[in-house]
Amino acid sequence: MNTSLARAASTTAVALACLVFAPAVGLAADSPATQRLKERNKMFEPKVAQVAPNVYVATGYQVTANSMIVGDDGVIIVDPGQAPAFAQKVRAEFEKITSKPVKAIIYTHGHGDHVNGAPAFYSPGVEVWARSNFGSEAARNQMTGMTGGVRPSNTQGFDLLPEQKIGIGVAIPPNRRPSGNMMQDGVAQQRQPRRRPQRIEPTHTFPGKRLALSISGVDLELVAAPGETDDQLYVWLPGQKVVFAGDNFYQSWPNVYPLRGTARRSTRDWIASLTSMVDEGPEILVGGHTTPMDDATTVLTNYRDALKWVYDRTIEGAQKYMTPDELVEYAALPPHLAKLDYVADYYGSAWGTVRDVYAQDLGWFDGDPLSLHRESPRKQSERMAQWLGGVDALMAKAREAMDADDPLGAAQLVQHVVRLRPDDKAAKLLMADALAVLGERTFNAPARNYTISSANRFRREAQE
């Protein structure tokens, strides 16, 4: 190790004791954020829950919740899941309950983690239902050419080291997923299959707001519900008062803005769709990923009210000329909503929603006149180095911040060094250390994963 690298290592001893992989080797305890995310993973032990006399929900077998509605002479499957191999396991569990054949499959939306498991349940003659704009998000991403996102690191945790993977807050950890084409939130991640699994396209679609059906003696309604995707629907069983919400509900803040980048999602539409479900008066709520919940009307009302609060406060604050950074605090949830675990920032985030609402409704300009005169990142770094007395002074300040247990401050300072000295391995190592600690202390799973993945990337570059 050269002198500069040795110095960097010695001055970041406190940080290294807190790195995300440290708990695996007994060097430090998990942060409260990591503890809470690990506790959430207990929800995803494989199990089948009976939520009504003829309704069963499987969770933990795939990243999605998969449901079976038992009819007179057959069953209806809602969201068959992400992969045939795992969907076969779900089918085997369902067949322990009934041997009735599959009569219909319903897709709540077009994300691959909800539909790619259909071959495990499909046979010729089975009805496959969806909205007429099924697959609209994927079509838009293909149009822009950004089908897999444009970020250098992964938000789902697929590129993390095994000891760093703890799940994404609304699904089983990545290291428990099947091999092949890993799907989450509609995007293929990391490993590619030897052959693309057969995709079962809808055989029946509906273009309107609501469609009443009777399948195998089961009366149900399919209701258009744009939110996480424009092609979203929910399934309503009026007799049993069960609502299958798809990805418009899971036990986390809604993923209004995916950090990986994707087609835009309308918060206003999401609120309206939640209101529609509330108006049904459901008793049982089946979300797209997490375990079913009782007292569904209350849960959905709170979920809708929380999202509406953040939206309304963002618009209200913007009218007072607040910037997005100021609005994140201004739009914070009131105590009676903030205490609810199912609106916590496990997967989506309230702060991300604030920023996305602002961007969608007001555009990129935040009202600060200096934002109209922004310099390139390198020019900003040159100014910072000049103010502090040179790049070496910047590096020294970054080390001081790290030694003071301020990883964010350290990362902000050393980022300037990396820009000005792109081959400086000591700077990249310090950036890696800072980001690793910062990520491990981050509660929102996608933000955590992206930060730790970025730390790994800087560490690899420092070691090349």
Residue, then its C-alpha position, 0 to 999 in steps of 0.5 A: m500500500n502506498t503512503s497516501l493510501a496508508r494515511a487514508a486508511s489510518t484516518t478513517a478507522v472510526a468509519l471502517a468500524c461502521l462499514v455495512f459489512a462490519p456486523a458480519v465479522g463482528l466489528a460493530a452493531d447494525s445501525p437502527a436503519t439496518q436493524r429496522l430493514k432486517e426486522r422487516n424481512k421477517m415478513f417474507e417467510p414463505k406462507v399462505a394466508q386465508v383472508a376470506p372463506n375462498v381467498y388465499v394469499a401466498t407471500g415470501y415465495q416470490v417478490t410479489a404477493n400471489s392470490m387465489i380465489v376459489g370458485d365453484d368449479g375452478v380458481i382465479i389467480v391474481d398476479p402469478g408472480q415474477a418467475p415460473a420456477f417460483a410460481q410453480k412452488v406457489r401453485a403447489e401450495f395452492e393445490k394443497i388447498t384445492s385441486k380445482p383447475v385455473k379458470a382465469i388469471i388477472y394481472t393488476h399491472g404490467h410489471g414483470d415481477h407480477v406477470n412473468g410467473a403466469p406460465a406456471f398457472y396458464s393452459p389453453g383456454v384460461e382467461v387472462w385479464a388486464r386493462s387495455n393499456f397493459g404494458s404502457e410503462a414498458a412501452r414508454n421506456q422502450m420508446t426512450g431507450m431507457t428500459g433498464g434505467v440509466r444509473p451507474s449503481n443498482t437500487q434493488g441491491f442485486d449488485l451488492l455483496p452477499e453480506q450487504k443484502i438485506g432486501i428492499g423493504v417490500a420483498i424478500p432479500p435479493n440473495r433469496r431470489p431464483s436464478g435467471n431473469m430477476m424482476q423487481d418493479g418491472v425491471a430486469q436486474q443483473r443475471q440474464p436467463r439462458r432463454r427468455p421465459q414465455r410471456i403470457e399476454p392478456t386474452h381479455t382486456f377492458p378499456g373503461k373505468r370498471l368491469a363486472l365479471s362472474i368467473s366460476g361463480v365468483d362475482l368480482e369487479l376490475v377497476a382502473a386505478p392508475g398509480e404506480t403504473d398507468d395500466q394498474l387496476y384493482v380487483w374488488l370482491p364485493g361479497q367478501k369485501v376483499v380488495f386486491a390493490g396491486d402495487n398501489f399499496y404495499q406496507s411502505w411509502p408508495n414508490v412515486y419516484p423510482l430512483r433508478g429512473t422510469a416513466r413518470r408516475s402521477t401522485r394525483d392519479w395515485i391519490a384518486s385510485l386510493t380514494s376509489m378503493v376507500d369508497e368500496g368499504p373493504e375489510i381485507l387489503v391485499g397489497g402487491h408485495t407485503t402481507p395482507m392487512d385487516d381493517a382495510t378501509t382505515v389503512l387505505t384512508n390513512y395511506r391516501d391521507a398521507l400521500k395527499w398531505v405530502y402532495d398538498r403541502t408541497i404545492e402549498g409551500a411552492q406557492k410560498y416560494m419554497t425550494p424542494d430542499e425546504l419543502v421536504e421539511y415543510a411537507a413532513l407528515p403530522p404525528h398521527l400519520a408519521k407513526l404508522d409503519y405502513v407509510a414509512d420510507y421502506y421502499g418509496s420515500a416521502w422526501g422523494t415524492v416531494r421532489d418529484v411532485y415539484a419537478q412534475d408540476l413546476g419543472w426543474f427550476d427551484g426559484d433560486p436565482l443562482s440555479l439559473h447560473r450553475e457551473s459545471p461540477r468541476k468548476q464548482s470543485e475548483r472554487m471550493a479548492q480555491w476557497l479552502g486553500g487547495v486540493d490537499a486542504l480539501m482532502a484534510k477537511a474531508r478526513e477531519a469530517m470522517d474522523a468526527d463521524d460525519p460521513l455525509g460531510a466527508a463525502q461532500l468534501v472528498q467529492h471535489v477531490v475526486r473531480l479534480r484528481p480522478d486518479d487519486k486512489a486515496a480520495k476514492l477510498l475515502m469516498a468509499d468509506a464515507l458512502a459505506v457508512l452513510g448507506e448503512r445508516t440510511f433507512n430507505a432501501p433503494a437509497r441505501n442500496y444505491t449508496i452502498s453500491s456506489a461505495n463498492r464502485f469507488r472502492r474497486e476503483a481505488q484498488e485498481 
